[in-house]
Amino acid sequence: MSNTKYLGVVQARIDTFLVHNTGVNKADIPAEPVTASGSGLDPHLSPTGASVQIVRIARVRNIPVARLNQLVDEHTKGPLLGLFGPSTVNVLRLNVALDGL
């Protein structure tokens, strides 16, 4: 895929993200929700990647935003040994917890 085609794909994802996440500014969208990992199967998001979607997910799941923030915090793992790598949210486990509500 050429850079021009890929940029078009990313722009389409940004446009779709903004439609479904009203109130989010384009500048506030982290790269991960609009780009794909090498495998496209990465089960983790950054805390920022998760938090930018909280209002939409709370609305769709009919749960309070504060409760969803709490669940995201509970499923966020810090850097290895507190030093190596970024903090990540395990989306699979978070979704299982949401389904259990």
C-alpha positions in Angstrom: 0.0 0.0 0.0 1.4 3.4 -0.9 1.7 6.1 1.7 -1.1 8.1 -0.1 -3.4 5.1 0.1 -2.5 4.4 3.7 -3.1 8.0 4.7 -6.5 7.8 3.0 -7.3 4.7 5.1 -6.2 6.5 8.3 -8.2 9.6 7.4 -11.3 7.4 6.9 -10.7 5.8 10.3 -10.4 9.2 11.9 -13.6 10.3 10.3 -15.4 7.2 11.5 -14.0 7.6 15.0 -15.2 11.2 15.2 -18.7 10.2 14.1 -18.9 7.6 16.8 -17.1 9.6 19.5 -18.8 12.9 19.5 -17.1 15.5 21.6 -13.6 14.2 20.8 -11.4 16.6 18.9 -9.3 15.2 16.1 -6.1 16.4 17.8 -7.0 14.3 20.9 -7.3 11.0 19.0 -4.2 8.8 19.7 -2.8 6.9 16.8 -3.8 3.4 18.0 -7.5 3.6 17.4 -7.0 4.7 13.8 -4.0 2.7 12.8 -3.4 -1.1 12.9 -0.7 -3.1 14.6 1.3 -5.5 12.4 -1.0 -8.4 13.2 -4.1 -6.3 13.7 -4.8 -8.3 16.8 -3.1 -6.3 19.6 -5.2 -6.9 22.8 -4.0 -3.8 24.5 -4.5 -0.1 24.3 -2.7 2.8 26.0 -4.7 4.4 28.9 -5.1 7.4 26.5 -6.5 5.2 23.7 -9.0 3.7 26.2 -10.0 7.0 27.9 -10.8 8.8 24.6 -13.5 6.2 24.1 -15.0 6.1 27.6 -18.0 8.4 27.0 -19.1 6.4 23.9 -18.7 3.1 25.6 -20.4 4.2 28.8 -23.4 5.4 26.7 -23.6 2.2 24.6 -23.2 -0.1 27.6 -25.5 2.1 29.7 -23.1 2.4 32.6 -21.9 5.5 34.5 -18.7 7.1 33.1 -17.2 7.0 36.6 -17.7 3.2 36.7 -16.1 2.7 33.4 -13.2 4.9 34.4 -12.8 2.7 37.4 -12.8 -0.5 35.3 -10.3 0.9 32.9 -8.0 1.8 35.9 -8.5 -1.8 37.3 -7.4 -3.3 33.9 -4.4 -1.0 33.4 -1.0 -2.4 34.0 2.0 -0.2 34.6 5.4 -0.5 33.0 7.4 -3.7 33.7 9.1 -3.3 37.0 7.8 0.3 37.0 10.4 1.2 34.4 10.2 -0.6 31.1 7.6 0.0 28.5 4.3 1.9 28.5 1.2 1.4 30.7 -1.4 -0.7 28.9 -5.1 -1.5 29.2 -5.9 -5.2 28.6 -9.0 -4.7 26.4 -10.0 -8.3 26.4 -10.1 -8.5 30.2 -11.9 -5.1 30.3 -14.5 -6.3 27.9 -15.0 -9.5 29.9 -15.5 -7.4 33.0 -18.0 -5.1 31.2 -19.9 -8.2 29.9 -20.1 -9.4 33.5 -21.9 -6.2 34.8 
